[in-house]
């Protein structure tokens, strides 16, 4: 009886001849895709020479081929089962961008989507929220190809130059800055959750900044001495909404951290900060979560504005 192949193996076998069947079956056993290409003569340089790849996509491919001699365009995953949820793919995208391996524009070019499509997908939250987005399907295929090619998933920002190391070592010290209410964990917040998420994303793209170190920096802002785990940070970043995540320790600690950073760098208050102070004179609500209920009259419904204020219409 012939062996039974799964969907992924059938995709590999689609273009395999009788002469290369043995090599394909060996690949299924060893998962060594590069060895399979060598045995079948499917070297990436031959096909890559005939492809028209320009700009950012060429840069991303050169970075990938620095890790492996396989051209991702040579790998076919069209018939493979999509084995990751939208949230999992969002996590893969963020880890890649946070590592500094690729810039946003380069990644968009590599998977063939616009910046808007990528941003819209990343702003969503939910296991399959965004399943109809081209970013979801294209990014899944991109990371699956990297996996099959043996390209290691990025885990932290690469240290590429001495300048990056120098930048990390000269980060402004926050040790001498204290905020009112910090000793009791009651610092008044004047940022929305979405605004803090933007600051976190921008901060993690700085040279020498890793997610693990940032979690330690956040924990240092809490008077309770508790740790902040990477999962907590990821969960907060995956949310969307002015008040989404307002009870999270990540939100509170991040606000304290960025406020200290602003003071240390001598930067003025932003327009958003001034609007928040006017809208929330006693500080942003970090007690009542977004799952709270409201009493409404007649056809009234609660509506949340960009500053997290709830009104009834």
Helices and strands as residue ranges (DSSP letters): H 7-13, H 21-30, H 33-40, H 44-48, H 55-65, G 72-74, H 86-99, H 104-111, H 115-123, H 134-149, H 162-169, G 182-184, H 193-204, H 211-219, H 230-238, H 249-264, H 271-279, E 302-304, E 310-312
